[in-house]
Amino acid sequence: MILPLATSASWHRSHRYPPGVKVFISWSGEPSRSIARALDGWLESVVQHVDAWMSDADIGSGQRWNEAISKSLDETDFGIVCVMSTAIEN
């Protein structure tokens, strides 16, 4: 079956594959933010059925960040924390 490009991704998510595993990616500070961004893109392109969520990419302009983070945490299956040793020491 050939689907139009606009609907093919949503069709695959709802009909062909089981729902994705939701992964919350947390970061603190600039070095770990860059790592989290790379991990976000890598996870969704390499691991099937992963729906990664990262505040930097998934909170829209004007959206209340605390509500968006809380909702994502409620819906998540796994979490990944990206933090540098310097952040822990401080």
ABEGO torsion letter per residue (X at the ends): XBBBAAAAAAAAAAAABBBBBBBBBBBBEAAAAAAAAAAAAAAAAABBGBBBBBAAAABBBGBBAAAAAAAAAAABABBBBBBBAAAAAX
